């Protein structure tokens, strides 16, 4: 889980500048597809690896998936070499990296089978902490001994012959609801990590290098925050997974509400002759000549600021840096809480039977969220701006909180529902 997270996060902040550099025909909307294709590959692979792990030793799909990831990352490293169509080579490379990342379902199904109900939340939190450590190191573009904090796991098959399996059916309503909740949680964070670089470049006129550096630092800090949250979850887990999940969703909603643009200060427009919320009253030909002659601060970096092609830049107030940082901290608190609680609850709802396929579907739902989240945010942000984009996210989170309230009493462990042990 640590290595998989490093493989994903080490390039997430540099995808947009790298894409612009290797293929100038790529725009912000194509960025959404590049990021989404990782999750498309993961969504396709997760049920397959999960099914494989149900009938064969788990080391087999794990080893195969790691080899696929290595080959795909090598391809990604050299997508700048072909003379044309580089953006499509990047698309394929990210899809193959995602296919290799489908092993997450195998790991979670192993942990579910190797732990009791009492151990489950703590074990899942430890695994998520290893993921977060990888997420910290990725944006910082370095690897050190922090990975040793992840506990070694012996992936021998877990025998359930000595486990008394309660009789009864899995609550399919709870299963579907948990998949939906997990989808929304991953959807929200996927769109947040996708929009960070374009948003900061538009709002604060950062260059590509500045965006990669500063946003990498921000996401690494969120990774540190996530590790702290995961460790804290182990201490407060007695209040129940459902309550923590609900609290996390509320914190996420507050974060995105704070992120809505207010005030009367506007972002810098890329062209100096176009100022904030007004356009010079000239003919179309004069505008083209003016833009052609506009001086640029750095010819290598290109213009900085909010592109005038995005019409909302002219009338949407900027999101202040303090506003952005507070929102990021809140999302950094809410997301890890919701994430680990979602699949912890899911594993308890499924009970003691082999969970490879079910975990594959859960991972696939998260992958679908990582496909749709980047595409959604890149399209809405480009066309309508941050006010519409983040307002829609706030509405989605409110609907999710409502869904959780409706199914709250059904999200209980299999053995508790069927008269076994008390949770």
N, C-alpha and C positions, 0 to 999 in steps of 0.2 A: 504493500500500500504506500509505503514511503517512496519507493523508487517510481511507482506509477505516478504519484503526485508530482515528483520532481520533473519527470518527463513531460507532464502537461504544462506545469507552471513556468518552466524555464524559458518558454518562448512566448507566453501569453501576452506580455507587455510589448514585445518587439514585433509581433505579427504585423501590425498596421504599418509601422515605418519600413519593415522589411518588404512588405507587399508593395508599398509605394515605390520603393527603390528598384525592385526587380521587374516591375510591370506597371508603367505609368497609366495604362488603360484601366487599372483597378480603382474603383471608387469605394466610398464608405459602405454602400449597400452590399458590395461584393465581400467586404470584410466579414459581414454577418454570415455569409455562406461558408467562408473559409473556417471560421470558428465553429459553425454548426456541423460541418462535415466530420469533425472529430467525434462528436456525439452520435452522428448517424452510423459511423463504423462501430462504436461501442454498443449502440442499440441493437445492431444486427448480430454482434458477437456474443452478447451477454447470455441470451437464452441458450445458444449453442454450447457455450462453455459450461453453463449451469447443467444442461442435460448430460453433457460429457462427464461431468464430475459426479453425477448420480450413479453412473454405471461403471466408471473406471477410476483408478487412483487419481487423486486431485493433482498430483505433481505433473501429470501429462498435459492437461490444458494450461497449467501455469508455465511450464517450460516452453511450450509452443507459442503462447501469447508473448512471452518475453523476447523470443527470437523475431517475431513479427514486429514488435515495437522497435527493436534495434535496427532492423532493415529499413523501416519506415522513417526513422529519425535520420538515417544516413541519406535517404532520398531527400528529405526536407533540407538537409544541409547543403545540397547541391542543386536546388531548384533554380538558382541564378544562372547556371551555365547554359541551358538551351537558348538559342537565338530569339525565340518567340514563344508566346503562349505560356509564359512562366507562371502566371497566376493559376492556371489550370493544373500545372504540375504540383503547385503548393496545395491545391484542393485535394488532389489524390493522396499526397503525402500525409496530410492531416487526417484524412479518412482512414488510412492504414494504421496510423498511430492510435486512433480511436478504437480500431478493431482489436489491436493488441491490448488495449485497456479494458476489454470485456472481462478480464480475469477477476475484476472486483466482485462479481457474483459468486465466484468459486471461493474466494477468501471469506466473504460474509457467511456463506452457507457452512463452511468449516467451523467458524467461530460459534455459529448458532448450535451446531451439533456437539461442540466440545465444551459447552458451558451450561451450567444450571440457570434457572430463572434468576436466582439471587446474584449470580456472577455476570449475567448477560450485559447489564447496563455498563458496568465497569469495564468489561472486556471490549465492548463496542467503543467506549470513550477512549480507551488506550489505542485502538486501531485508528480512530479518527485523529488522535493526537499525532500519530505517526504520519498520517496524511498531511496534517497541518504543518508539521516540520518540513516535509517535502515542499509544501507550498511556500514556506518562508525562504528556503534556499533557492528555489527556482527563480523568482524575480531578482534575487541578488546575484544570480549568475555565478554561484560558487557552490562547491560541495565540501563539507568538513565532517568532523566526527560526530555531529549532532545525530546522524542517522543511527548511531549506536544506542540511542535512547529507546529505540523501538525494540521490543522484546522479541527474542528468537522464538519461532513457532515451528514445531515439528509437524509436518503435514502428513503424518501417517493417518490412515483411515480411522475414524472414530467408531468404535463398536457400540451399537445400541442394544445388543442382546441382553444386557443386564438392566436396561432401563425399562421400567414399567410404563407402557404406552397407554394413556387413557383412551377409551373408546369414544368416538363422536366425530362429527363433521366439522370442518373448518368453516368459520363464519365468513362467507364470501362477500357479504356487504362490508364487513370490516376490512377485508383484504383489498377490495376495490377502493374503498375510501382512503386507506393508507397509501395506496399507489397514487391516488389523486393528490393527497397532501404532499407526498414526496416530490411529485411532479412540480407542483407550484413552488415548493421550497427551492428546488434546483433551477427552475425557470427564473425565479427572482434573482438568484445569485449569478446565474449565467449572463443575464442581461446587464447586471451591475458591472461585472468584470469586463464585459464587452465594451460598454460605453465609457469606461473610465478614461481611456486614452483619447478618443475623439472629443469627449466632453471637456477635458482639461486643456487640450490644444485649442479648442474653440473659445472657451471662457477666459483663459489666462494667457493666451498668445504664446504658449510654450512651443519651442522647436521640437523636432522629432527626438533629438538626443535628450532634451530636458524631460519630455514626456516619458520616455523609457526609464530614465533615472528616477524621477520623482514618483511616478506611478508605481514603479517597482518597489521603491521604499515604502510607499503607502500600503501596497498589498502584502509586503513582507511583515509590516507592522500588524496588519490584520491577521496574518498567520500566527504571530506571537500571541495576539489577543485570543485567537481560536484555541491555541494550546491551553491557555489559562482557563478558558471557558470549559474545555473538555475535562480538565482536572477538577474544576469547580462542580461540574455536573456529578461527578462521582461522590461528592460530599453532600449534595442536596437531592440526590436521586430518591431519597425516602419520601419526598413530597409527591412523587409519581411522575411517570413519563408524560402522561396526558397534560398535567398542569404545566410542566416545563415547556412542552410543545406549544401550548396556548400562549404562555408568556412570551416565548420567542417570536411568535407571529405578531403579537402586539408591538413588540420592540421594533420589528422590521417595518411595520406600518408607520410608526412614528418617524423612523429614519427616512423613509421615502417622502413623507409629508414635509419634513424639514427641507428636503432637497428641492421642493418646488420653488421656482424663481419668483422673487418679489422685488419691490423697490423700483427706482427710476434710473439706475445705472446700467448701461448697456455694454456688451462685450466689444472689444476692438474688432473692427472689420479689416479683412486682409489688405484691402486697397486703401491707401491714405486719402484718396479723393472721395471716398465714401465714408461718411461719418455717422456712426452709431445708428440713430433712428431716422435718418433722412437721406435722400438721393438727390444729387444736383439736378436741376431742371434743365436737362440738355437732351439733344436728340440721341437716337440710338447710335449713330455713327460717331458722335462726339464722345459718348461713353466708352465705346470700343477703343478709340484713339487714346483716351485718358488712361484706361486700364493698361494698354500696351506700353505707355510711357511711364507708368507708375514705378518709382524706385523701390527696390527691395533691400531689406537689411542684410540678407544673406542669400546669395544666388545658389549656393549649394543646398541650403535648407529649404528654400522656397518661402513663400509668404507665410506669415504667422497671423493668428487671429481667426475669427469666425468667417467662413467663406460667404461672399455676398450671394453666391448661387442659392444658399439656404435662406430663403426669404425671411424666415422667422428671426434671423440674426438682427434684422433691422428694427424689430419691435418687441422682442422678448428680453426682459431684464436678465442681467448676468447672475449666475449662482456664485455667491461670494465664497472664497476659499475656506473661511471658517465654517460656513454653512455646509460645504461639501465634506469637510473633515469630520464634523459632528455626525452627519448622516452616515459616513463610512464607519465610524466607531459603532453606531447603533446597529447597522446592518451586520457588522462584525461580531456583535453580541448575539443577535437574533438568529442569524443563519446557522452557526455551528450547533446551537441548542436545538433548533428544529431538525437539522440534518440527522444528528445521532439519535434523537428521540424517535424519528420516523422509522428508521430501519430497526431500532431496538424493539419498538412496539410491534412491528411487522413480524419479526422473528418469534416473538412470544405468541402472537395470534396464530401463527402457523403450527405451533406445537412441535413435538419431538421427531416427526417424520422427516426424511431427507428433503432439504429445502432448496437444492440446487436450481431447479427449474423456476420455482417461485421467486427466489432471489434474482434469477436471471431476468424475470419480468419486472421486478422492482428496479433493477439497474437499467433495464430498457426504458422504463418510464422516466427515470432521471436523465437518460441520454436523449429521449425525445424532448425533454425540457431544455436541454443544452443545445438542441437543434433549433427549436422554435424561439427560445429566448433571444439569442443573438440576431436572428432574422427579424423578429418583431421589433426589437429596440433600434436596430440600424435603419429599418424602414420608417418607423414612426418618428424617430429622432431627426432623420434627414428631412422628412417632409413637413413635420409640424413642430419640431423642437422639444425641449425638455419639459415644458409645462404640460403638454398633452401626454408625453410619454410617461412621466412620473405620476400624473393624475390617474392614468389607466392602471398603473401598477398598484397604486393605493386602493383603487376599486377592487382589483383582483384579490388583494390580501384580505380585504373586508369580507368578500365572498368566501374565502378559504376559512376565515375565522368562524363564519356562520356554519359552514359544512362541519367543521370540527365540533361545534356545539351540538349539531344534530346527531352525530354518530359517537359522541363522547362516551356514553355508557357501554357501547359495543366494543370499544378498543381495550379489551382485556385479554389476558393470557389464555391459551387453549385449555390448560389444566384447571384454571380457575372457573372457566365457563362450564366445564363438564364435570365439576364436582371433585376435582383432584385436590392438589395442595393449595394453600392460600399463598397469594403473591406477596 
